[in-house]
Protein backbone atom coordinates (compact mmCIF):
# COMPACT_ATOMS: atom_id res chain seq x y z
CA UNK A 1 0.00 0.00 0.00
CA UNK A 2 1.34 3.39 -0.97
CA UNK A 3 -0.02 6.56 0.60
CA UNK A 4 1.05 9.89 -0.87
CA UNK A 5 1.97 12.76 1.44
CA UNK A 6 -1.39 13.81 2.84
CA UNK A 7 -2.34 16.67 5.18
CA UNK A 8 -5.53 16.10 7.15
CA UNK A 9 -7.50 19.14 8.27
CA UNK A 10 -9.67 17.53 10.94
CA UNK A 11 -11.92 20.60 11.06
CA UNK A 12 -13.16 19.66 7.56
CA UNK A 13 -13.85 15.98 8.34
CA UNK A 14 -17.51 15.16 9.17
CA UNK A 15 -18.29 14.09 12.73
CA UNK A 16 -20.32 10.93 13.26
CA UNK A 17 -22.01 10.45 16.62
CA UNK A 18 -22.54 7.01 18.16
CA UNK A 19 -24.46 6.22 21.34
CA UNK A 20 -22.71 4.12 23.94
CA UNK A 21 -24.27 2.05 26.68
CA UNK A 22 -23.86 5.37 28.49
CA UNK A 23 -22.74 8.65 26.93
CA UNK A 24 -21.64 9.01 23.33
CA UNK A 25 -18.62 8.97 21.05
CA UNK A 26 -17.98 11.33 18.16
CA UNK A 27 -15.75 10.00 15.40
CA UNK A 28 -13.97 11.54 12.43
CA UNK A 29 -12.19 9.18 10.06
CA UNK A 30 -10.08 9.03 6.95
CA UNK A 31 -9.76 5.77 4.98
CA UNK A 32 -6.67 4.94 2.90
CA UNK A 33 -7.06 1.54 1.22
CA UNK A 34 -6.32 -0.80 4.17
CA UNK A 35 -5.57 1.92 6.74
CA UNK A 36 -8.03 3.99 8.77
CA UNK A 37 -7.00 7.04 10.81
CA UNK A 38 -9.57 8.32 13.29
CA UNK A 39 -10.01 10.97 15.95
CA UNK A 40 -12.58 9.80 18.49
CA UNK A 41 -13.96 11.83 21.39
CA UNK A 42 -15.72 10.16 24.30
CA UNK A 43 -18.17 12.24 26.32
CA UNK A 44 -17.85 12.27 30.12
CA UNK A 45 -19.50 9.11 31.45
CA UNK A 46 -19.07 7.19 28.17
CA UNK A 47 -19.22 3.39 28.26
CA UNK A 48 -19.02 1.44 24.96
CA UNK A 49 -22.06 -0.61 24.01
CA UNK A 50 -20.10 -3.46 22.40
CA UNK A 51 -17.02 -5.64 22.74
CA UNK A 52 -14.43 -5.11 20.02
CA UNK A 53 -11.96 -7.71 18.74
CA UNK A 54 -10.34 -5.53 16.07
CA UNK A 55 -6.74 -4.44 16.27
CA UNK A 56 -5.86 -0.81 16.99
CA UNK A 57 -3.08 1.59 17.80
CA UNK A 58 -4.73 3.99 20.27
CA UNK A 59 -3.06 7.21 21.48
CA UNK A 60 -4.75 9.29 24.19
CA UNK A 61 -4.62 12.96 23.11
CA UNK A 62 -6.69 14.39 25.99
CA UNK A 63 -8.39 13.16 29.15
CA UNK A 64 -8.27 9.54 30.29
CA UNK A 65 -10.10 6.26 29.73
CA UNK A 66 -10.21 2.64 30.82
CA UNK A 67 -9.91 -0.26 28.44
CA UNK A 68 -11.93 -3.18 29.80
CA UNK A 69 -11.02 -6.71 28.76
CA UNK A 70 -13.75 -9.33 28.56
CA UNK A 71 -11.68 -11.46 30.98
CA UNK A 72 -12.11 -8.77 33.67
CA UNK A 73 -8.75 -6.98 33.35
CA UNK A 74 -8.77 -3.17 33.10
CA UNK A 75 -6.10 -0.80 31.83
CA UNK A 76 -6.18 2.91 32.70
CA UNK A 77 -4.68 5.25 30.09
CA UNK A 78 -4.10 8.99 30.41
CA UNK A 79 -2.97 11.73 28.04
CA UNK A 80 0.22 10.68 26.26
CA UNK A 81 -0.29 6.92 26.71
CA UNK A 82 -0.84 4.33 23.96
CA UNK A 83 -2.07 0.78 23.64
CA UNK A 84 -1.50 -1.54 20.70
CA UNK A 85 -3.34 -4.80 19.95
CA UNK A 86 -3.68 -7.04 16.90
CA UNK A 87 -6.98 -8.35 15.52
CA UNK A 88 -8.52 -11.18 17.57
CA UNK A 89 -5.95 -10.82 20.42
CA UNK A 90 -8.46 -9.43 22.93
CA UNK A 91 -12.08 -8.56 23.40
CA UNK A 92 -12.11 -5.00 24.72
CA UNK A 93 -14.30 -1.92 25.23
CA UNK A 94 -13.71 1.55 26.62
CA UNK A 95 -15.17 3.77 29.31
CA UNK A 96 -14.32 7.17 30.70
CA UNK A 97 -15.39 9.25 33.68
CA UNK A 98 -14.06 12.64 32.55
CA UNK A 99 -14.06 12.19 28.76
CA UNK A 100 -11.22 11.50 26.36
CA UNK A 101 -9.96 12.35 22.89
CA UNK A 102 -8.11 9.59 21.04
CA UNK A 103 -6.15 9.11 17.85
CA UNK A 104 -6.88 5.58 16.60
CA UNK A 105 -5.14 3.80 13.72
CA UNK A 106 -6.62 0.59 12.31
CA UNK A 107 -5.62 -1.51 9.34
CA UNK A 108 -4.62 -4.76 7.74
CA UNK A 109 -1.14 -4.57 9.28
CA UNK A 110 -2.80 -5.54 12.61
CA UNK A 111 -4.13 -8.91 11.33
Number of C-alpha atoms within 10 A of each C-alpha: 7 6 8 7 5 6 6 9 7 13 8 8 13 12 16 11 14 13 13 18 12 15 19 20 22 16 20 18 18 15 11 13 11 10 16 15 17 18 21 22 23 28 20 19 16 23 23 22 16 12 14 16 15 17 21 19 17 20 20 22 18 16 19 22 26 18 18 20 16 13 9 7 9 14 11 13 19 15 15 12 13 15 13 12 17 17 17 12 12 17 17 21 18 21 25 22 16 13 19 24 21 23 20 20 19 21 19 12 11 17 12
